[in-house]
Amino acid sequence: MYNNALNTVPATVLETMAAQVEQAAGVVMIRSNDDRAALAAAGLWQFARQTGLDDDGETLETVLTDFMANLLHLCGHVDPDGNGEARFNAALAMARMHFEQECQEDDGGTW
């Protein structure tokens, strides 16, 4: 069994990261993986606020897991052939490829 550090990170870390993006007016310029992470944090923080998961008692893992479960529901809802989960998994595989490529190209920025 592996140690999942996400279950020790408070959900409120998303607020701090999201502030970087929320201060920008208009379209967010993505220059690094830190910018990508901040943009994702902004979306997750909005979700956390709307679902009541926005306090220190909740973890990043909880917010992320609930959000991904909702994405699965969305894919199932909009797929008339009943292949929503398979399409989600295909999109996740493509996202992993993008992530790996972006990590190779990263400018070295860190949080």
C-alpha atoms as an extended CHARMM CRD file, in Angstrom:
* protein
*
       111  EXT
         1         1  MET       CA              0.0000000000        0.0000000000        0.0000000000  PROA      1               0.0000000000
         2         2  TYR       CA              1.2750000000        3.4760000000       -0.8090000000  PROA      2               0.0000000000
         3         3  ASN       CA              1.2060000000        6.6730000000        1.2270000000  PROA      3               0.0000000000
         4         4  ASN       CA             -1.2840000000        9.1150000000       -0.2800000000  PROA      4               0.0000000000
         5         5  ALA       CA             -0.1310000000       12.6030000000        0.6880000000  PROA      5               0.0000000000
         6         6  LEU       CA             -3.2850000000       14.1530000000       -0.8050000000  PROA      6               0.0000000000
         7         7  ASN       CA             -5.2890000000       12.9310000000        2.1760000000  PROA      7               0.0000000000
         8         8  THR       CA             -3.1760000000       15.1240000000        4.4720000000  PROA      8               0.0000000000
         9         9  VAL       CA             -3.4160000000       18.3460000000        2.4310000000  PROA      9               0.0000000000
        10        10  PRO       CA             -6.2840000000       20.6210000000        3.5300000000  PROA      10              0.0000000000
        11        11  ALA       CA             -8.7370000000       21.6410000000        0.8220000000  PROA      11              0.0000000000
        12        12  THR       CA             -8.0240000000       25.2810000000        1.6250000000  PROA      12              0.0000000000
        13        13  VAL       CA             -4.6610000000       24.9910000000       -0.1590000000  PROA      13              0.0000000000
        14        14  LEU       CA             -6.7600000000       25.3060000000       -3.3110000000  PROA      14              0.0000000000
        15        15  GLU       CA             -7.8240000000       28.8030000000       -2.2650000000  PROA      15              0.0000000000
        16        16  THR       CA             -4.2100000000       29.9550000000       -2.0170000000  PROA      16              0.0000000000
        17        17  MET       CA             -3.2860000000       28.4900000000       -5.3770000000  PROA      17              0.0000000000
        18        18  ALA       CA             -6.4770000000       29.7500000000       -7.0430000000  PROA      18              0.0000000000
        19        19  ALA       CA             -5.7560000000       33.3170000000       -5.9310000000  PROA      19              0.0000000000
        20        20  GLN       CA             -2.9310000000       33.4760000000       -8.4770000000  PROA      20              0.0000000000
        21        21  VAL       CA             -5.3930000000       32.8900000000      -11.3130000000  PROA      21              0.0000000000
        22        22  GLU       CA             -8.3290000000       34.7890000000       -9.8860000000  PROA      22              0.0000000000
        23        23  GLN       CA             -6.2620000000       37.9880000000       -9.7660000000  PROA      23              0.0000000000
        24        24  ALA       CA             -5.7260000000       37.8310000000      -13.5240000000  PROA      24              0.0000000000
        25        25  ALA       CA             -8.1860000000       39.7260000000      -15.6550000000  PROA      25              0.0000000000
        26        26  GLY       CA             -9.4980000000       37.8840000000      -18.6910000000  PROA      26              0.0000000000
        27        27  VAL       CA             -7.8270000000       34.8580000000      -20.1880000000  PROA      27              0.0000000000
        28        28  VAL       CA             -5.1310000000       33.2520000000      -18.0460000000  PROA      28              0.0000000000
        29        29  MET       CA             -1.7600000000       33.0170000000      -19.7640000000  PROA      29              0.0000000000
        30        30  ILE       CA             -0.2540000000       29.5680000000      -19.1890000000  PROA      30              0.0000000000
        31        31  ARG       CA              3.5190000000       29.8110000000      -19.0880000000  PROA      31              0.0000000000
        32        32  SER       CA              4.3780000000       26.9180000000      -16.7860000000  PROA      32              0.0000000000
        33        33  ASN       CA              3.0340000000       23.8870000000      -14.9830000000  PROA      33              0.0000000000
        34        34  ASP       CA              2.5680000000       26.1250000000      -11.9310000000  PROA      34              0.0000000000
        35        35  ASP       CA              0.0860000000       28.1300000000      -14.0140000000  PROA      35              0.0000000000
        36        36  ARG       CA             -1.6630000000       24.9130000000      -15.0590000000  PROA      36              0.0000000000
        37        37  ALA       CA             -1.8760000000       23.7920000000      -11.4370000000  PROA      37              0.0000000000
        38        38  ALA       CA             -3.2260000000       27.1940000000      -10.3460000000  PROA      38              0.0000000000
        39        39  LEU       CA             -5.9020000000       27.0930000000      -13.0350000000  PROA      39              0.0000000000
        40        40  ALA       CA             -6.9440000000       23.5900000000      -11.9430000000  PROA      40              0.0000000000
        41        41  ALA       CA             -6.9520000000       24.7530000000       -8.3090000000  PROA      41              0.0000000000
        42        42  ALA       CA             -9.2720000000       27.6350000000       -9.2310000000  PROA      42              0.0000000000
        43        43  GLY       CA            -11.7710000000       25.2230000000      -10.7670000000  PROA      43              0.0000000000
        44        44  LEU       CA            -11.5530000000       22.8170000000       -7.8430000000  PROA      44              0.0000000000
        45        45  TRP       CA            -11.8330000000       25.6570000000       -5.3230000000  PROA      45              0.0000000000
        46        46  GLN       CA            -15.0500000000       26.8270000000       -7.0250000000  PROA      46              0.0000000000
        47        47  PHE       CA            -16.3630000000       23.2530000000       -6.7910000000  PROA      47              0.0000000000
        48        48  ALA       CA            -15.2990000000       22.9910000000       -3.1290000000  PROA      48              0.0000000000
        49        49  ARG       CA            -17.1010000000       26.2330000000       -2.2530000000  PROA      49              0.0000000000
        50        50  GLN       CA            -20.2810000000       25.1510000000       -4.0240000000  PROA      50              0.0000000000
        51        51  THR       CA            -20.3290000000       21.7430000000       -2.3290000000  PROA      51              0.0000000000
        52        52  GLY       CA            -19.3090000000       22.8150000000        1.1750000000  PROA      52              0.0000000000
        53        53  LEU       CA            -15.8960000000       21.1340000000        0.9700000000  PROA      53              0.0000000000
        54        54  ASP       CA            -14.0780000000       24.4490000000        1.4150000000  PROA      54              0.0000000000
        55        55  ASP       CA            -12.8200000000       24.1940000000        4.9780000000  PROA      55              0.0000000000
        56        56  ASP       CA             -9.7040000000       22.8410000000        6.6830000000  PROA      56              0.0000000000
        57        57  GLY       CA            -11.6310000000       19.7650000000        7.8270000000  PROA      57              0.0000000000
        58        58  GLU       CA            -11.7840000000       18.5120000000        4.2400000000  PROA      58              0.0000000000
        59        59  THR       CA             -8.8240000000       17.2490000000        2.2670000000  PROA      59              0.0000000000
        60        60  LEU       CA             -7.6520000000       17.8890000000       -1.2560000000  PROA      60              0.0000000000
        61        61  GLU       CA             -8.1670000000       14.1740000000       -1.8790000000  PROA      61              0.0000000000
        62        62  THR       CA            -11.8660000000       14.4590000000       -0.9450000000  PROA      62              0.0000000000
        63        63  VAL       CA            -12.4320000000       17.4480000000       -3.2250000000  PROA      63              0.0000000000
        64        64  LEU       CA            -10.5700000000       15.8350000000       -6.1130000000  PROA      64              0.0000000000
        65        65  THR       CA            -12.3340000000       12.4790000000       -5.6960000000  PROA      65              0.0000000000
        66        66  ASP       CA            -15.8010000000       14.0490000000       -5.5090000000  PROA      66              0.0000000000
        67        67  PHE       CA            -15.0710000000       16.2360000000       -8.5340000000  PROA      67              0.0000000000
        68        68  MET       CA            -13.8610000000       13.2890000000      -10.6190000000  PROA      68              0.0000000000
        69        69  ALA       CA            -16.9120000000       11.2650000000       -9.6000000000  PROA      69              0.0000000000
        70        70  ASN       CA            -19.0720000000       14.1310000000      -10.8190000000  PROA      70              0.0000000000
        71        71  LEU       CA            -17.1310000000       14.1640000000      -14.1010000000  PROA      71              0.0000000000
        72        72  LEU       CA            -17.9810000000       10.4830000000      -14.4880000000  PROA      72              0.0000000000
        73        73  HSD       CA            -21.6500000000       11.3200000000      -13.8880000000  PROA      73              0.0000000000
        74        74  LEU       CA            -21.4210000000       14.0680000000      -16.5090000000  PROA      74              0.0000000000
        75        75  CYS       CA            -19.8830000000       11.7350000000      -19.0780000000  PROA      75              0.0000000000
        76        76  GLY       CA            -22.5480000000        9.1330000000      -18.3700000000  PROA      76              0.0000000000
        77        77  HSD       CA            -25.2940000000       11.7370000000      -18.6110000000  PROA      77              0.0000000000
        78        78  VAL       CA            -24.2720000000       13.1520000000      -21.9890000000  PROA      78              0.0000000000
        79        79  ASP       CA            -23.2740000000        9.8850000000      -23.6820000000  PROA      79              0.0000000000
        80        80  PRO       CA            -26.3370000000        8.4150000000      -25.4160000000  PROA      80              0.0000000000
        81        81  ASP       CA            -24.5930000000        5.0710000000      -26.0110000000  PROA      81              0.0000000000
        82        82  GLY       CA            -23.8920000000        4.3680000000      -22.3440000000  PROA      82              0.0000000000
        83        83  ASN       CA            -20.1300000000        4.5550000000      -22.8380000000  PROA      83              0.0000000000
        84        84  GLY       CA            -19.5740000000        7.5500000000      -20.5700000000  PROA      84              0.0000000000
        85        85  GLU       CA            -17.1400000000        5.8020000000      -18.2460000000  PROA      85              0.0000000000
        86        86  ALA       CA            -15.0880000000        4.4360000000      -21.1510000000  PROA      86              0.0000000000
        87        87  ARG       CA            -14.9690000000        7.8830000000      -22.7480000000  PROA      87              0.0000000000
        88        88  PHE       CA            -13.8830000000        9.3920000000      -19.4160000000  PROA      88              0.0000000000
        89        89  ASN       CA            -11.1040000000        6.8070000000      -19.1450000000  PROA      89              0.0000000000
        90        90  ALA       CA             -9.9770000000        7.6090000000      -22.6950000000  PROA      90              0.0000000000
        91        91  ALA       CA             -9.9110000000       11.3170000000      -21.8670000000  PROA      91              0.0000000000
        92        92  LEU       CA             -7.9500000000       10.5520000000      -18.6850000000  PROA      92              0.0000000000
        93        93  ALA       CA             -5.3920000000        8.5540000000      -20.6870000000  PROA      93              0.0000000000
        94        94  MET       CA             -5.0110000000       11.4830000000      -23.0950000000  PROA      94              0.0000000000
        95        95  ALA       CA             -4.6750000000       13.8710000000      -20.1380000000  PROA      95              0.0000000000
        96        96  ARG       CA             -1.8700000000       11.6970000000      -18.7640000000  PROA      96              0.0000000000
        97        97  MET       CA             -0.0400000000       11.9820000000      -22.0900000000  PROA      97              0.0000000000
        98        98  HSD       CA             -0.4230000000       15.7800000000      -22.0130000000  PROA      98              0.0000000000
        99        99  PHE       CA              0.7860000000       15.8590000000      -18.4060000000  PROA      99              0.0000000000
       100       100  GLU       CA              3.8790000000       13.8110000000      -19.1920000000  PROA      100             0.0000000000
       101       101  GLN       CA              4.7280000000       16.0160000000      -22.1750000000  PROA      101             0.0000000000
       102       102  GLU       CA              4.1980000000       19.2050000000      -20.1530000000  PROA      102             0.0000000000
       103       103  CYS       CA              6.3980000000       17.8680000000      -17.3480000000  PROA      103             0.0000000000
       104       104  GLN       CA              9.2160000000       17.3460000000      -19.8420000000  PROA      104             0.0000000000
       105       105  GLU       CA              8.7770000000       20.9140000000      -21.1060000000  PROA      105             0.0000000000
       106       106  ASP       CA              8.3080000000       22.5540000000      -17.6820000000  PROA      106             0.0000000000
       107       107  ASP       CA             10.2960000000       25.6270000000      -16.8640000000  PROA      107             0.0000000000
       108       108  GLY       CA             11.2120000000       24.2950000000      -13.4300000000  PROA      108             0.0000000000
       109       109  GLY       CA              8.7730000000       26.4190000000      -11.4260000000  PROA      109             0.0000000000
       110       110  THR       CA              7.4780000000       24.9980000000       -8.1590000000  PROA      110             0.0000000000
       111       111  TRP       CA              4.9840000000       25.8630000000       -5.5080000000  PROA      111             0.0000000000
